[in-house]
Amino acid sequence: RHGTMSNSGAALYLADLDTTCRFLRLPQFFSTCMSFSLVADMGIHRGYVGNWFMSIWCFCCAVTLIVLTVELRRFPSEFPFFWYLSNTYACYAALFCLSASIIYSLTYVQFLPYGPHRDQAIAVTVFSCIASVFYAMEVVKMWERCKIYKTSCYVLTVPGLLKVLETFMAGIIFAFISNLPGPFPLFQLVLSLLSILLYISALVLWLLYQFNKEFGGHPQRSSDEDCKDELAYDMCAWDQRLAVAILTAANLLVYVTELGYWACQVSVETK
């Protein structure tokens, strides 16, 4: 009986935790909507920086509304992966809104003269800070949910959060580099070339060790023990390895296309 009571208590706590996460969406949506609306209302006085961050707040507002609508329609039960996507989005949204608040206030608000436009810009910063706090609260609540359910979500682990921070900082660096028209195409050219070399090495090694018999691989589907059951409709291990090889090759072609584009850009600028 004690075990039943503890299980029911845990179920009630999980239900309350899920409800809390849904209620957090409302202030997230309201705060980002206010930031976006106030900046849009400033017109020509919002400047280039305001246009750039207005797109961030508009994106966060729209995605939060989509997530809230999907959760209210009970679609996550039909799409289990949606929970991982919402967790990832909450991590990035917290960083986006926090960085937007800091950069917007340092590069734009402090240089405005005292008046209604400055007060409006300060209100934008405040609402953006509030949004980042509510997004961070959602991440914390989801972390608690993972511990109770004992489920694994990479983005809510320490390495996952570090990976989110790494990609976010890389995006900020690209945003600042994009204002220097000279070295940016050359930088992208070198980055694409390095990515192509890495993908080629990964594809060659994957094909050798997964499909070459001399390296312990299985050249044919029938040679894999997991794929001998012809009545199984799920993808076996050999099918999954083949899918990885095909997707890696496709992504390699995308990088080659990008390399050609940046090579043309660099050649045009040198001329």
C-alpha positions, 0 to 999 in steps of 0.5 A, a space after each residue: 500500500 505504501 508503494 501504491 501511495 508513493 507511486 500515486 504521489 509521483 504521478 501527481 507530482 509529474 502531472 503538476 510538473 507538466 502543467 507547470 511547464 505548460 503554464 510557463 509557455 504563457 509568460 514566455 509567449 507574452 514576454 517575447 510578443 511584447 519585446 517584438 511588438 515594442 521594437 516594431 512600434 519604434 519604426 525607423 528609431 529601432 535601428 539595425 540592431 533593433 531589426 536584428 533582435 526583432 527577428 529573434 523575438 518574433 521567432 521565439 514568440 512564434 515557436 512558443 505559440 506553436 509548442 503551446 498549441 501542439 501540447 494543448 492538442 495532445 499531439 506529443 503523445 502521438 509524436 514522442 520526439 516532440 518532447 526532445 525538440 521542445 527541450 532543445 528549443 527552450 535551451 536555445 530560447 533562454 540563451 537567445 533572449 538573454 543575449 538579446 537583452 544584454 547586447 541590445 542594451 549595450 549596443 543600442 539602448 545606452 546611446 539613445 537620448 532620454 525620452 519615450 524611445 529610450 523608455 520603450 527600448 528599456 521596456 523591450 530589454 526588461 521583457 526579453 530578460 523576463 522571457 529568458 528567465 521563464 525559458 530557463 525555468 522550463 529547462 530546470 523543470 524538464 531536468 526534474 522531469 527527466 530525473 523522475 521518469 529516469 529518461 535520457 535526454 541528451 540536451 538536458 545533460 551536462 555535455 548536452 548543455 555544453 553543446 548547446 552553449 558551444 553552438 550558440 556561441 558559434 552563432 554569435 561569432 558568425 553574426 559579428 563576423 558577417 559585418 566584415 564582408 572581406 574575410 567572411 567568405 574566405 572563412 566560410 570557404 576554409 570551414 567548408 573545405 575542412 568539413 568536406 575532408 572530415 566527411 570524406 574520412 568519416 565516410 571512407 572509414 564507415 564503409 570500410 569497417 561496416 561493409 568490408 569483410 576484411 575489417 569485420 564488416 558485413 558486405 551483404 544484408 544476409 551476412 548480418 545475424 540481425 537481418 536473417 529474420 525475413 519476417 521482421 519489418 523493422 530496420 535491422 542493424 545492417 539497414 541502419 548502417 546503410 542509412 548512415 552511409 547514404 545520409 553521410 554521402 548526401 550531406 557530403 554533397 551538400 558541403 561540396 555545393 556550399 564549397 562551390 558557392 563560397 569559392 565563387 564568392 571569394 573569386 568575385 571579391 578578389 577580382 
